[in-house]
Amino acid sequence: MRILLVSPRWAGHGNRKKIKVREDEVHPLALGIIAALSEGHDVRIVNEHTHQVPYRDGWDLVGITSTTFTAPRAYEIAREFRTRGIPVVMGGVHPTLMPDECLDHCDTVVRGEAENVWRDVLRDAAENTLRPVYEGGVASDLSLVPTPRRDLFRAPRQAAAYVQATRGCGWTCEFCYLQYTGWGEHRKRPVERVVGEIRGIGQRIILFVDDNLFVDRDYALALLREVTPLRRFWWAQAPITVCFDEELLEACARSGCFALSVGFQTVSGPSIEEARVAQNRVERYGEAARNLHRHRILVDGTFIFGFDGDPPTIFDDTVAAVRDMDLDSYTFYMLTPYPGTPYFERLARAGRIVDQDWAHYDWDHAVLQPGSMSADELARGVARVYDALDTSWLRWAMRGLLRNRWALARSPRLAAFLVRQNAPQRYGITY
């Protein structure tokens, strides 16, 4: 069969709309894995941020991955192929949480992680016996997950490479989709498989896409020991607990970590309790940032607004905290419940969902009514925080260059990467 796998475009919205989101550099790893599981078939991957969808190329099967905010565009693509008589399979977060809605627009939905059922989908598609729903569940043994078909990504040469070592997180923050999809269980790929994949990648800059690479401390240390000789530079998301683990920080710095994106989430103590972000303590935020800087690691802070516990002063408090922490970059989100989750249903029953345009469920629009302000006040408050912290892009770029001068002397590519990524920091475009 000729199989087309599509990652729908997202143009970016809200407070970041003035800067083009660098989705053109994102590697669709999930589709790369699906392609690797499609042995014996002619497969093409299209990232719609860089290439148009080839509707007329005679496909036998189309697979579309979808988040909530790309769902409207995914539905448009699916409808176009179905009018041509081509069966469409959808998978990803949104189809997992909202399968019935998705089936109004496609032939088949894969719920959960597709590795367990994709070959069944291909067999049934070849026999014209596709079922409406395939329950993928959870891929519990990541040693069985193949290396993504990177040869199909067609990413820009200067792009960093995306790598996944683990899945799941281990925490149970109420706003996160992981606990509702069943993917929250932390699972690990064998260290040697991850290292072998990185060794075969041409790019020197690696972005780990793990929800939480550091859940299993021993695993993280073992992985970093093996990554160190590869002389790569890498970034990852990290819980704040990592910032107080000296051995782990030393291993990060030694292995080439140039930045960590830390989920500070909020500077409001009551909001931390409300969201069940049990690992965070506001009074230690400054210490966390200083510890990373001491190891010459850039700090990208992420914050969420819209919790019921947010006081009227939350925006000014956050501006002061960002300045006090001397963050290198920052991203501000508006609390966004995922449709199809108990969290969303609870807010909907209370009449607090004010926007059901899924394209706005990108964490950059006010889609709910917070407890202490209107949705409009929430959106204007986030914009005001960005404005208050606005500064020259050159200052942000130079900050990254100076703090990473130890690495930049060996890697002009990392210097160019930091300049490119730090330029639009006002709008929250991070590494």
C-alpha positions as CSV (number, residue, x, y, z in Angstrom):
1,M,0.0,0.0,0.0
2,R,0.9,3.6,-0.5
3,I,0.5,5.3,2.9
4,L,0.5,9.0,3.7
5,L,1.1,10.1,7.4
6,V,0.2,13.7,8.1
7,S,1.0,16.1,11.0
8,P,-1.5,19.0,10.5
9,R,-0.3,22.5,10.7
10,W,-0.8,24.9,13.6
11,A,-0.1,28.5,12.7
12,G,0.1,29.8,16.3
13,H,-2.4,32.1,18.0
14,G,-3.0,34.5,20.9
15,N,-0.1,36.3,22.5
16,R,2.4,34.6,20.2
17,K,0.7,35.4,16.9
18,K,3.2,38.1,15.9
19,I,6.1,35.6,15.7
20,K,6.0,32.5,13.4
21,V,6.1,29.5,15.7
22,R,9.1,27.3,14.7
23,E,6.9,24.2,14.1
24,D,8.9,23.8,10.8
25,E,11.7,22.3,12.9
26,V,9.6,19.8,14.8
27,H,10.2,16.2,13.9
28,P,6.9,14.2,14.1
29,L,8.5,11.3,16.1
30,A,5.2,9.4,16.5
31,L,4.7,9.3,12.7
32,G,8.3,8.2,12.3
33,I,7.6,5.3,14.5
34,I,4.4,4.4,12.6
35,A,6.4,4.5,9.4
36,A,9.0,2.2,10.9
37,L,6.2,-0.2,11.8
38,S,4.9,-0.2,8.2
39,E,7.5,-2.5,6.7
40,G,6.8,-3.5,3.1
41,H,4.7,-0.5,2.4
42,D,5.5,2.8,0.5
43,V,5.3,5.5,3.2
44,R,5.5,9.2,3.2
45,I,5.4,11.7,6.1
46,V,4.2,15.2,5.6
47,N,4.6,17.9,8.3
48,E,2.1,20.5,7.0
49,H,4.3,23.3,8.5
50,T,6.8,22.7,5.8
51,H,5.0,20.9,3.0
52,Q,1.5,20.9,1.4
53,V,-0.7,17.8,1.8
54,P,-0.5,15.8,-1.5
55,Y,-4.2,15.0,-2.0
56,R,-3.8,13.7,-5.6
57,D,-0.9,11.3,-5.3
58,G,-3.0,8.1,-5.2
59,W,-2.8,7.0,-1.6
60,D,-4.3,3.7,-0.3
61,L,-4.4,4.8,3.3
62,V,-4.0,8.1,5.2
63,G,-3.0,8.4,8.9
64,I,-3.4,11.7,10.7
65,T,-2.0,12.5,14.2
66,S,-4.0,15.1,16.1
67,T,-3.8,17.2,19.3
68,T,-6.9,19.1,20.3
69,F,-5.8,22.4,18.8
70,T,-5.0,20.8,15.4
71,A,-8.2,18.7,15.4
72,P,-10.2,21.2,13.2
73,R,-7.5,21.2,10.6
74,A,-7.2,17.4,10.9
75,Y,-10.9,17.1,10.2
76,E,-10.5,19.2,7.0
77,I,-7.7,17.0,5.7
78,A,-9.6,13.8,6.5
79,R,-12.8,15.0,4.8
80,E,-10.8,15.9,1.6
81,F,-9.3,12.4,1.4
82,R,-12.6,10.7,2.2
83,T,-14.3,12.5,-0.7
84,R,-11.7,10.8,-2.9
85,G,-12.6,7.4,-1.5
86,I,-9.4,7.0,0.6
87,P,-9.7,5.6,4.1
88,V,-8.5,7.8,6.9
89,V,-7.1,6.7,10.3
90,M,-6.7,9.2,13.1
91,G,-4.6,8.9,16.3
92,G,-3.1,11.0,19.0
93,V,-4.3,12.8,22.1
94,H,-7.6,14.2,20.7
95,P,-8.8,10.9,19.1
96,T,-7.9,9.0,22.2
97,L,-10.0,11.4,24.4
98,M,-12.7,12.2,21.8
99,P,-13.1,9.1,19.6
100,D,-16.8,9.5,18.8
101,E,-16.3,13.1,17.6
102,C,-13.4,12.0,15.4
103,L,-15.3,9.2,13.9
104,D,-17.7,11.8,12.4
105,H,-14.7,12.9,10.2
106,C,-12.6,9.7,9.6
107,D,-13.0,6.0,9.1
108,T,-11.0,4.7,12.0
109,V,-9.6,5.9,15.3
110,V,-6.6,4.4,17.1
111,R,-7.0,5.1,20.9
112,G,-3.9,5.1,23.0
113,E,-0.4,4.3,21.8
114,A,-0.5,2.8,18.3
115,E,2.5,0.5,18.5
116,N,0.4,-2.4,19.8
117,V,-2.2,-2.3,17.0
118,W,-0.7,-0.5,13.9
119,R,0.1,-3.7,12.1
120,D,-3.5,-4.9,12.7
121,V,-4.7,-1.6,11.1
122,L,-2.5,-2.2,8.0
123,R,-3.7,-5.8,7.6
124,D,-7.4,-4.8,7.9
125,A,-6.9,-1.8,5.6
126,A,-5.4,-4.1,2.9
127,E,-8.4,-6.4,3.3
128,N,-10.9,-3.5,3.4
129,T,-12.1,-4.6,6.8
130,L,-11.0,-1.6,8.9
131,R,-12.8,-1.4,12.3
132,P,-14.0,1.9,13.7
133,V,-11.8,1.8,16.8
134,Y,-8.5,0.1,17.7
135,E,-7.6,0.1,21.3
136,G,-3.8,0.6,21.4
137,G,-3.6,0.9,25.2
138,V,-0.1,1.5,26.5
139,A,3.1,0.3,25.0
140,S,4.6,-1.1,28.2
141,D,7.8,-2.5,26.7
142,L,9.6,0.4,24.9
143,S,12.4,-2.0,23.9
144,L,9.9,-3.2,21.2
145,V,9.3,0.3,19.8
146,P,11.4,0.9,16.7
147,T,13.6,3.8,15.9
148,P,11.7,6.5,14.0
149,R,12.2,6.7,10.2
150,R,14.1,10.0,10.3
151,D,14.8,9.7,6.6
152,L,11.2,10.6,6.0
153,F,11.1,13.8,8.1
154,R,12.6,16.2,5.5
155,A,13.5,18.6,8.3
156,P,15.7,21.7,7.7
157,R,19.4,21.0,7.9
158,Q,19.9,23.5,10.7
159,A,17.1,21.9,12.8
160,A,17.9,20.2,16.1
161,A,17.0,16.5,16.4
162,Y,14.1,15.3,18.6
163,V,14.7,12.2,20.6
164,Q,12.5,10.3,23.1
165,A,14.1,8.2,25.9
166,T,11.1,7.7,28.2
167,R,7.3,8.1,28.2
168,G,5.1,9.2,31.1
169,C,5.7,11.5,34.0
170,G,4.9,10.1,37.4
171,W,3.2,13.2,38.7
172,T,-0.6,13.7,38.7
173,C,-1.1,17.4,37.9
174,E,-4.9,17.8,37.4
175,F,-4.6,19.8,34.2
176,C,-2.3,17.3,32.4
177,Y,-3.8,14.9,29.9
178,L,-1.4,12.0,30.7
179,Q,-3.4,10.6,33.6
180,Y,-6.6,10.6,31.5
181,T,-5.1,8.8,28.5
182,G,-3.4,6.1,30.5
183,W,0.0,7.2,29.2
184,G,1.2,8.6,32.6
185,E,3.0,5.4,33.6
186,H,6.7,6.0,33.3
187,R,8.4,3.7,30.9
188,K,12.0,3.6,29.6
189,R,13.7,2.7,26.4
190,P,16.9,0.7,26.9
191,V,19.8,3.1,27.4
192,E,21.8,1.4,24.6
193,R,19.0,1.9,22.2
194,V,18.7,5.6,22.9
195,V,22.5,6.1,22.7
196,G,22.6,4.2,19.4
197,E,19.9,6.4,18.0
198,I,21.7,9.6,19.0
199,R,25.0,8.3,17.6
200,G,23.3,7.8,14.2
201,I,21.9,11.3,14.2
202,G,23.8,14.0,12.2
203,Q,22.7,17.0,14.3
204,R,24.8,18.0,17.3
205,I,21.8,19.5,19.1
206,I,19.3,17.1,20.7
207,L,15.9,18.0,22.1
208,F,14.6,15.3,24.4
209,V,10.8,15.3,24.1
210,D,10.2,13.3,27.2
211,D,7.5,14.4,29.6
212,N,9.9,13.8,32.4
213,L,13.3,12.3,31.7
214,F,14.2,12.3,35.3
215,V,11.5,10.1,37.0
216,D,13.9,7.2,37.4
217,R,17.0,8.9,38.8
218,D,19.3,5.9,38.2
219,Y,18.2,5.5,34.7
220,A,18.8,9.2,34.0
221,L,22.3,9.1,35.4
222,A,23.1,6.0,33.4
223,L,21.8,7.6,30.2
224,L,23.7,10.8,30.8
225,R,26.9,8.8,31.4
226,E,26.6,7.2,28.0
227,V,25.6,10.4,26.3
228,T,28.6,12.3,27.5
229,P,31.2,10.8,25.1
230,L,29.0,11.6,22.1
231,R,29.7,15.3,22.6
232,R,26.2,16.6,21.8
233,F,24.3,19.5,23.3
234,W,20.9,18.8,24.6
235,W,17.7,20.3,26.2
236,A,14.8,18.7,28.1
237,Q,11.8,19.4,30.2
238,A,12.5,19.0,33.9
239,P,10.6,19.1,37.2
240,I,11.9,21.5,39.7
241,T,13.1,18.6,41.9
242,V,16.0,18.2,39.5
243,C,17.3,21.6,40.4
244,F,18.2,20.5,43.9
245,D,20.0,17.2,42.9
246,E,23.6,18.1,42.7
247,E,24.8,14.8,41.3
248,L,22.1,14.9,38.6
249,L,22.9,18.6,37.7
250,E,26.6,17.8,37.4
251,A,25.8,14.8,35.1
252,C,23.5,17.1,33.0
253,A,26.2,19.7,32.6
254,R,29.0,17.2,31.9
255,S,26.9,15.5,29.2
256,G,26.2,18.6,27.3
257,C,23.0,20.0,28.7
258,F,22.7,23.7,27.6
259,A,19.1,24.4,28.9
260,L,16.3,22.9,30.9
261,S,12.7,23.9,30.7
262,V,11.4,23.9,34.3
263,G,7.7,23.7,35.1
264,F,7.4,26.3,37.8
265,Q,3.7,26.5,36.8
266,T,2.6,29.3,39.1
267,V,3.9,31.6,41.8
268,S,0.7,31.2,43.8
269,G,0.9,28.7,46.7
270,P,-2.9,28.1,46.7
271,S,-2.8,27.5,42.9
272,I,-0.1,24.9,43.4
273,E,-2.3,23.0,45.9
274,E,-5.3,23.3,43.6
275,A,-3.5,21.9,40.6
276,R,-1.8,19.1,42.7
277,V,1.7,20.2,41.6
278,A,3.0,18.5,44.7
279,Q,6.7,18.9,43.8
280,N,6.8,22.7,43.7
281,R,7.6,25.2,46.5
282,V,7.4,28.9,45.5
283,E,9.9,29.9,48.1
284,R,12.6,27.7,46.4
285,Y,12.2,29.0,42.8
286,G,15.0,31.4,43.0
287,E,17.4,28.8,44.5
288,A,16.4,26.4,41.7
289,A,17.3,28.9,39.0
290,R,20.6,29.8,40.7
291,N,21.6,26.2,40.9
292,L,21.1,25.7,37.1
293,H,23.0,28.9,36.3
294,R,25.8,27.7,38.6
295,H,26.1,24.7,36.3
296,R,26.0,27.0,33.2
297,I,22.6,25.7,32.2
298,L,20.0,28.1,30.8
299,V,16.7,28.2,32.6
300,D,13.5,28.3,30.5
301,G,10.6,28.8,32.9
302,T,7.0,27.8,32.1
303,F,4.0,29.3,34.0
304,I,0.2,28.7,33.8
305,F,-2.4,31.4,34.6
306,G,-6.1,30.8,35.2
307,F,-6.2,28.7,38.4
308,D,-9.0,29.5,40.9
309,G,-6.3,30.1,43.5
310,D,-4.7,32.9,41.4
311,P,-5.0,36.2,43.3
312,P,-5.7,39.5,41.4
313,T,-2.0,40.3,41.7
314,I,-0.9,37.0,40.0
315,F,0.4,38.8,36.8
316,D,2.5,41.4,38.7
317,D,3.7,38.7,41.1
318,T,4.9,36.6,38.1
319,V,6.7,39.5,36.5
320,A,8.6,40.1,39.8
321,A,9.4,36.4,40.2
322,V,10.7,36.1,36.6
323,R,13.0,39.1,37.2
324,D,14.1,37.8,40.5
325,M,15.0,34.4,39.1
326,D,16.8,36.0,36.2
327,L,15.3,33.5,33.8
328,D,16.8,33.1,30.4
329,S,13.5,32.5,28.7
330,Y,9.9,32.0,29.7
331,T,6.6,30.8,28.3
332,F,3.2,31.8,29.8
333,Y,0.2,29.6,29.2
334,M,-3.5,29.9,30.0
335,L,-5.0,26.9,31.8
336,T,-6.6,24.7,29.2
337,P,-8.7,21.6,30.2
338,Y,-8.6,18.8,27.6
339,P,-12.0,17.9,26.2
340,G,-12.9,14.3,27.0
341,T,-11.4,14.4,30.5
342,P,-13.2,14.5,33.9
343,Y,-11.4,17.9,34.5
344,F,-13.1,19.4,31.4
345,E,-16.5,17.9,32.3
346,R,-16.4,19.3,35.8
347,L,-15.8,22.8,34.5
348,A,-18.4,22.4,31.7
349,R,-21.0,21.3,34.2
350,A,-20.3,24.4,36.2
351,G,-20.8,26.6,33.1
352,R,-17.1,27.7,33.1
353,I,-16.1,26.6,29.6
354,V,-16.5,29.8,27.6
355,D,-15.0,28.7,24.2
356,Q,-15.4,25.3,22.5
357,D,-13.4,26.1,19.4
358,W,-10.8,23.3,19.6
359,A,-8.4,25.4,17.6
360,H,-8.1,27.7,20.6
361,Y,-7.2,24.8,22.9
362,D,-3.5,25.6,22.4
363,W,-2.9,27.0,26.0
364,D,-2.6,30.4,24.3
365,H,-6.3,31.3,24.5
366,A,-8.7,31.9,27.5
367,V,-11.2,29.1,27.1
368,L,-12.4,28.9,30.7
369,Q,-13.8,31.2,33.4
370,P,-11.2,31.4,36.2
371,G,-12.3,31.9,39.8
372,S,-11.1,35.4,40.5
373,M,-11.3,37.1,37.0
374,S,-13.1,37.0,33.7
375,A,-11.7,35.1,30.7
376,D,-11.0,38.4,29.0
377,E,-9.0,39.6,32.1
378,L,-7.0,36.4,32.0
379,A,-6.1,36.9,28.3
380,R,-5.2,40.6,28.8
381,G,-3.2,39.8,32.0
382,V,-1.0,37.3,30.1
383,A,-0.4,39.8,27.3
384,R,0.5,42.4,30.0
385,V,3.1,40.0,31.5
386,Y,4.8,39.6,28.2
387,D,4.7,43.3,27.6
388,A,6.2,44.0,31.1
389,L,9.1,41.6,30.4
390,D,9.6,42.8,26.9
391,T,13.2,43.4,26.0
392,S,15.5,43.4,23.0
393,W,15.9,40.1,21.2
394,L,19.6,40.8,21.0
395,R,19.8,40.9,24.8
396,W,18.2,37.5,25.0
397,A,20.5,36.1,22.3
398,M,23.6,37.5,24.0
399,R,22.5,36.1,27.4
400,G,22.3,32.6,25.9
401,L,25.7,33.0,24.2
402,L,27.5,34.3,27.3
403,R,26.0,31.7,29.6
404,N,27.0,28.9,27.2
405,R,30.4,30.3,26.1
406,W,32.0,27.1,27.3
407,A,30.1,25.1,24.8
408,L,29.9,27.7,22.1
409,A,33.6,27.8,21.6
410,R,33.3,24.2,20.3
411,S,30.0,24.6,18.5
412,P,29.1,27.5,16.2
413,R,25.9,25.6,15.4
414,L,24.7,25.9,19.0
415,A,25.5,29.6,18.9
416,A,23.4,30.0,15.8
417,F,20.6,27.9,17.3
418,L,20.5,30.0,20.5
419,V,20.4,33.2,18.5
420,R,17.6,31.9,16.3
421,Q,15.5,30.6,19.3
422,N,16.1,33.5,21.7
423,A,15.2,36.2,19.2
424,P,11.4,35.9,19.7
425,Q,11.5,35.3,23.5
426,R,8.9,38.0,24.2
427,Y,6.3,35.8,22.6
428,G,7.3,32.7,24.5
429,I,8.9,30.8,21.6
430,T,11.3,28.6,23.5
431,Y,14.0,26.1,22.6
